[in-house]
Amino acid sequence: MSARWTPIWADERPPLIAAYLEQFGRFPTVAETFRQLPDPADHPTFRVVGSRGLR
């Protein structure tokens, strides 16, 4: 599998983090992490581009 990634800057993260929390925020470790670090700048976020499935 080959993939590249590009960073998503902090000012672009809030809608992505909101979607992530909507789906996974019920898990205790996820909820606790975001309670302790609520600032989007504290969460490295990346866009995966050019990925291919496993063969």
Jmol script that loads the backbone (N, CA, C; Angstrom):
load data "model"
ATOM      1  N   MET A   1       0.846  -1.167   0.000  1.00  0.00           N
ATOM      2  CA  MET A   1       0.000   0.000   0.000  1.00  0.00           C
ATOM      3  C   MET A   1       0.895   1.234   0.000  1.00  0.00           C
ATOM      4  N   SER A   2       0.535   2.203  -0.797  1.00  0.00           N
ATOM      5  CA  SER A   2       1.289   3.437  -0.879  1.00  0.00           C
ATOM      6  C   SER A   2       0.346   4.606  -0.634  1.00  0.00           C
ATOM      7  N   ALA A   3       0.748   5.507   0.207  1.00  0.00           N
ATOM      8  CA  ALA A   3      -0.094   6.664   0.502  1.00  0.00           C
ATOM      9  C   ALA A   3       0.788   7.867   0.778  1.00  0.00           C
ATOM     10  N   ARG A   4       0.252   9.031   0.509  1.00  0.00           N
ATOM     11  CA  ARG A   4       0.890  10.280   0.874  1.00  0.00           C
ATOM     12  C   ARG A   4      -0.083  11.018   1.774  1.00  0.00           C
ATOM     13  N   TRP A   5       0.417  11.956   2.524  1.00  0.00           N
ATOM     14  CA  TRP A   5      -0.453  12.731   3.394  1.00  0.00           C
ATOM     15  C   TRP A   5      -0.064  14.188   3.332  1.00  0.00           C
ATOM     16  N   THR A   6      -1.039  15.038   3.616  1.00  0.00           N
ATOM     17  CA  THR A   6      -0.791  16.467   3.723  1.00  0.00           C
ATOM     18  C   THR A   6      -1.414  16.938   5.031  1.00  0.00           C
ATOM     19  N   PRO A   7      -0.777  17.875   5.715  1.00  0.00           N
ATOM     20  CA  PRO A   7      -1.338  18.356   6.981  1.00  0.00           C
ATOM     21  C   PRO A   7      -2.589  19.208   6.742  1.00  0.00           C
ATOM     22  N   ILE A   8      -3.492  19.146   7.679  1.00  0.00           N
ATOM     23  CA  ILE A   8      -4.651  20.032   7.701  1.00  0.00           C
ATOM     24  C   ILE A   8      -4.382  21.039   8.796  1.00  0.00           C
ATOM     25  N   TRP A   9      -4.347  22.320   8.437  1.00  0.00           N
ATOM     26  CA  TRP A   9      -3.993  23.371   9.385  1.00  0.00           C
ATOM     27  C   TRP A   9      -5.078  23.548  10.432  1.00  0.00           C
ATOM     28  N   ALA A  10      -4.691  24.053  11.577  1.00  0.00           N
ATOM     29  CA  ALA A  10      -5.575  24.155  12.744  1.00  0.00           C
ATOM     30  C   ALA A  10      -6.875  24.882  12.439  1.00  0.00           C
ATOM     31  N   ASP A  11      -6.844  25.915  11.608  1.00  0.00           N
ATOM     32  CA  ASP A  11      -8.073  26.656  11.335  1.00  0.00           C
ATOM     33  C   ASP A  11      -9.046  25.891  10.441  1.00  0.00           C
ATOM     34  N   GLU A  12      -8.595  24.796   9.812  1.00  0.00           N
ATOM     35  CA  GLU A  12      -9.455  23.955   8.980  1.00  0.00           C
ATOM     36  C   GLU A  12      -9.964  22.718   9.721  1.00  0.00           C
ATOM     37  N   ARG A  13      -9.502  22.486  10.931  1.00  0.00           N
ATOM     38  CA  ARG A  13      -9.803  21.246  11.658  1.00  0.00           C
ATOM     39  C   ARG A  13     -11.168  21.166  12.327  1.00  0.00           C
ATOM     40  N   PRO A  14     -11.750  22.255  12.832  1.00  0.00           N
ATOM     41  CA  PRO A  14     -12.981  22.118  13.612  1.00  0.00           C
ATOM     42  C   PRO A  14     -14.091  21.284  12.974  1.00  0.00           C
ATOM     43  N   PRO A  15     -14.443  21.456  11.686  1.00  0.00           N
ATOM     44  CA  PRO A  15     -15.512  20.606  11.152  1.00  0.00           C
ATOM     45  C   PRO A  15     -15.118  19.134  11.055  1.00  0.00           C
ATOM     46  N   LEU A  16     -13.840  18.867  10.808  1.00  0.00           N
ATOM     47  CA  LEU A  16     -13.386  17.475  10.746  1.00  0.00           C
ATOM     48  C   LEU A  16     -13.399  16.838  12.127  1.00  0.00           C
ATOM     49  N   ILE A  17     -12.945  17.589  13.123  1.00  0.00           N
ATOM     50  CA  ILE A  17     -12.955  17.077  14.489  1.00  0.00           C
ATOM     51  C   ILE A  17     -14.378  16.885  14.976  1.00  0.00           C
ATOM     52  N   ALA A  18     -15.278  17.789  14.614  1.00  0.00           N
ATOM     53  CA  ALA A  18     -16.689  17.638  15.006  1.00  0.00           C
ATOM     54  C   ALA A  18     -17.279  16.353  14.418  1.00  0.00           C
ATOM     55  N   ALA A  19     -16.974  16.078  13.161  1.00  0.00           N
ATOM     56  CA  ALA A  19     -17.463  14.846  12.530  1.00  0.00           C
ATOM     57  C   ALA A  19     -16.857  13.613  13.201  1.00  0.00           C
ATOM     58  N   TYR A  20     -15.583  13.692  13.527  1.00  0.00           N
ATOM     59  CA  TYR A  20     -14.910  12.587  14.216  1.00  0.00           C
ATOM     60  C   TYR A  20     -15.565  12.336  15.578  1.00  0.00           C
ATOM     61  N   LEU A  21     -15.793  13.412  16.326  1.00  0.00           N
ATOM     62  CA  LEU A  21     -16.396  13.257  17.650  1.00  0.00           C
ATOM     63  C   LEU A  21     -17.834  12.756  17.565  1.00  0.00           C
ATOM     64  N   GLU A  22     -18.543  13.147  16.521  1.00  0.00           N
ATOM     65  CA  GLU A  22     -19.907  12.646  16.344  1.00  0.00           C
ATOM     66  C   GLU A  22     -19.909  11.134  16.186  1.00  0.00           C
ATOM     67  N   GLN A  23     -18.918  10.624  15.483  1.00  0.00           N
ATOM     68  CA  GLN A  23     -18.853   9.186  15.249  1.00  0.00           C
ATOM     69  C   GLN A  23     -18.165   8.422  16.378  1.00  0.00           C
ATOM     70  N   PHE A  24     -17.113   8.989  16.960  1.00  0.00           N
ATOM     71  CA  PHE A  24     -16.296   8.236  17.913  1.00  0.00           C
ATOM     72  C   PHE A  24     -16.246   8.829  19.318  1.00  0.00           C
ATOM     73  N   GLY A  25     -16.895   9.966  19.541  1.00  0.00           N
ATOM     74  CA  GLY A  25     -16.835  10.643  20.829  1.00  0.00           C
ATOM     75  C   GLY A  25     -17.454   9.872  21.984  1.00  0.00           C
ATOM     76  N   ARG A  26     -18.224   8.838  21.690  1.00  0.00           N
ATOM     77  CA  ARG A  26     -18.840   8.034  22.764  1.00  0.00           C
ATOM     78  C   ARG A  26     -17.823   7.100  23.428  1.00  0.00           C
ATOM     79  N   PHE A  27     -16.673   6.911  22.773  1.00  0.00           N
ATOM     80  CA  PHE A  27     -15.648   6.058  23.354  1.00  0.00           C
ATOM     81  C   PHE A  27     -14.912   6.827  24.446  1.00  0.00           C
ATOM     82  N   PRO A  28     -14.760   6.234  25.618  1.00  0.00           N
ATOM     83  CA  PRO A  28     -14.186   6.968  26.759  1.00  0.00           C
ATOM     84  C   PRO A  28     -12.828   7.596  26.495  1.00  0.00           C
ATOM     85  N   THR A  29     -11.935   6.903  25.824  1.00  0.00           N
ATOM     86  CA  THR A  29     -10.603   7.481  25.611  1.00  0.00           C
ATOM     87  C   THR A  29     -10.657   8.676  24.666  1.00  0.00           C
ATOM     88  N   VAL A  30     -11.519   8.612  23.665  1.00  0.00           N
ATOM     89  CA  VAL A  30     -11.665   9.736  22.736  1.00  0.00           C
ATOM     90  C   VAL A  30     -12.255  10.928  23.466  1.00  0.00           C
ATOM     91  N   ALA A  31     -13.336  10.706  24.183  1.00  0.00           N
ATOM     92  CA  ALA A  31     -13.995  11.791  24.915  1.00  0.00           C
ATOM     93  C   ALA A  31     -13.039  12.439  25.915  1.00  0.00           C
ATOM     94  N   GLU A  32     -12.303  11.633  26.639  1.00  0.00           N
ATOM     95  CA  GLU A  32     -11.378  12.165  27.640  1.00  0.00           C
ATOM     96  C   GLU A  32     -10.248  12.967  26.988  1.00  0.00           C
ATOM     97  N   THR A  33      -9.719  12.478  25.889  1.00  0.00           N
ATOM     98  CA  THR A  33      -8.651  13.205  25.195  1.00  0.00           C
ATOM     99  C   THR A  33      -9.121  14.586  24.765  1.00  0.00           C
ATOM    100  N   PHE A  34     -10.319  14.672  24.206  1.00  0.00           N
ATOM    101  CA  PHE A  34     -10.810  15.955  23.739  1.00  0.00           C
ATOM    102  C   PHE A  34     -11.277  16.854  24.883  1.00  0.00           C
ATOM    103  N   ARG A  35     -11.631  16.264  26.021  1.00  0.00           N
ATOM    104  CA  ARG A  35     -11.925  17.085  27.210  1.00  0.00           C
ATOM    105  C   ARG A  35     -10.636  17.737  27.723  1.00  0.00           C
ATOM    106  N   GLN A  36      -9.562  16.966  27.718  1.00  0.00           N
ATOM    107  CA  GLN A  36      -8.285  17.472  28.226  1.00  0.00           C
ATOM    108  C   GLN A  36      -7.605  18.421  27.241  1.00  0.00           C
ATOM    109  N   LEU A  37      -7.806  18.195  25.956  1.00  0.00           N
ATOM    110  CA  LEU A  37      -7.168  19.009  24.911  1.00  0.00           C
ATOM    111  C   LEU A  37      -8.232  19.491  23.915  1.00  0.00           C
ATOM    112  N   PRO A  38      -9.031  20.473  24.289  1.00  0.00           N
ATOM    113  CA  PRO A  38     -10.141  20.888  23.427  1.00  0.00           C
ATOM    114  C   PRO A  38      -9.729  21.728  22.209  1.00  0.00           C
ATOM    115  N   ASP A  39      -8.529  22.269  22.209  1.00  0.00           N
ATOM    116  CA  ASP A  39      -8.092  23.127  21.107  1.00  0.00           C
ATOM    117  C   ASP A  39      -7.740  22.271  19.887  1.00  0.00           C
ATOM    118  N   PRO A  40      -8.355  22.541  18.718  1.00  0.00           N
ATOM    119  CA  PRO A  40      -8.022  21.766  17.517  1.00  0.00           C
ATOM    120  C   PRO A  40      -6.533  21.768  17.177  1.00  0.00           C
ATOM    121  N   ALA A  41      -5.823  22.813  17.561  1.00  0.00           N
ATOM    122  CA  ALA A  41      -4.381  22.877  17.279  1.00  0.00           C
ATOM    123  C   ALA A  41      -3.606  21.790  18.020  1.00  0.00           C
ATOM    124  N   ASP A  42      -4.200  21.209  19.057  1.00  0.00           N
ATOM    125  CA  ASP A  42      -3.540  20.156  19.833  1.00  0.00           C
ATOM    126  C   ASP A  42      -3.657  18.776  19.196  1.00  0.00           C
ATOM    127  N   HIS A  43      -4.371  18.684  18.082  1.00  0.00           N
ATOM    128  CA  HIS A  43      -4.628  17.385  17.458  1.00  0.00           C
ATOM    129  C   HIS A  43      -4.103  17.384  16.026  1.00  0.00           C
ATOM    130  N   PRO A  44      -2.915  16.821  15.793  1.00  0.00           N
ATOM    131  CA  PRO A  44      -2.405  16.740  14.430  1.00  0.00           C
ATOM    132  C   PRO A  44      -3.425  16.027  13.540  1.00  0.00           C
ATOM    133  N   THR A  45      -3.713  16.631  12.416  1.00  0.00           N
ATOM    134  CA  THR A  45      -4.731  16.106  11.511  1.00  0.00           C
ATOM    135  C   THR A  45      -4.155  16.109  10.101  1.00  0.00           C
ATOM    136  N   PHE A  46      -4.390  15.013   9.375  1.00  0.00           N
ATOM    137  CA  PHE A  46      -3.804  14.853   8.055  1.00  0.00           C
ATOM    138  C   PHE A  46      -4.840  14.366   7.055  1.00  0.00           C
ATOM    139  N   ARG A  47      -4.647  14.743   5.818  1.00  0.00           N
ATOM    140  CA  ARG A  47      -5.465  14.251   4.709  1.00  0.00           C
ATOM    141  C   ARG A  47      -4.610  13.211   3.977  1.00  0.00           C
ATOM    142  N   VAL A  48      -5.135  12.015   3.821  1.00  0.00           N
ATOM    143  CA  VAL A  48      -4.440  10.949   3.101  1.00  0.00           C
ATOM    144  C   VAL A  48      -4.828  11.069   1.642  1.00  0.00           C
ATOM    145  N   VAL A  49      -3.827  11.119   0.772  1.00  0.00           N
ATOM    146  CA  VAL A  49      -4.070  11.229  -0.656  1.00  0.00           C
ATOM    147  C   VAL A  49      -3.283  10.152  -1.384  1.00  0.00           C
ATOM    148  N   GLY A  50      -3.832   9.693  -2.461  1.00  0.00           N
ATOM    149  CA  GLY A  50      -3.128   8.736  -3.290  1.00  0.00           C
ATOM    150  C   GLY A  50      -2.996   7.354  -2.691  1.00  0.00           C
ATOM    151  N   SER A  51      -3.910   6.983  -1.788  1.00  0.00           N
ATOM    152  CA  SER A  51      -3.796   5.654  -1.205  1.00  0.00           C
ATOM    153  C   SER A  51      -4.445   4.619  -2.128  1.00  0.00           C
ATOM    154  N   ARG A  52      -3.936   3.422  -2.019  1.00  0.00           N
ATOM    155  CA  ARG A  52      -4.508   2.289  -2.765  1.00  0.00           C
ATOM    156  C   ARG A  52      -4.743   1.161  -1.776  1.00  0.00           C
ATOM    157  N   GLY A  53      -5.744   0.374  -2.053  1.00  0.00           N
ATOM    158  CA  GLY A  53      -6.055  -0.758  -1.181  1.00  0.00           C
ATOM    159  C   GLY A  53      -4.941  -1.802  -1.182  1.00  0.00           C
ATOM    160  N   LEU A  54      -4.981  -2.658  -0.192  1.00  0.00           N
ATOM    161  CA  LEU A  54      -4.010  -3.751  -0.116  1.00  0.00           C
ATOM    162  C   LEU A  54      -4.251  -4.740  -1.244  1.00  0.00           C
ATOM    163  N   ARG A  55      -3.210  -5.307  -1.728  1.00  0.00           N
ATOM    164  CA  ARG A  55      -3.337  -6.313  -2.783  1.00  0.00           C
ATOM    165  C   ARG A  55      -2.824  -7.628  -2.319  1.00  0.00           C
TER     166      ARG A  55
END
end "model"
wireframe off; spacefill off
backbone 0.3
color backbone group
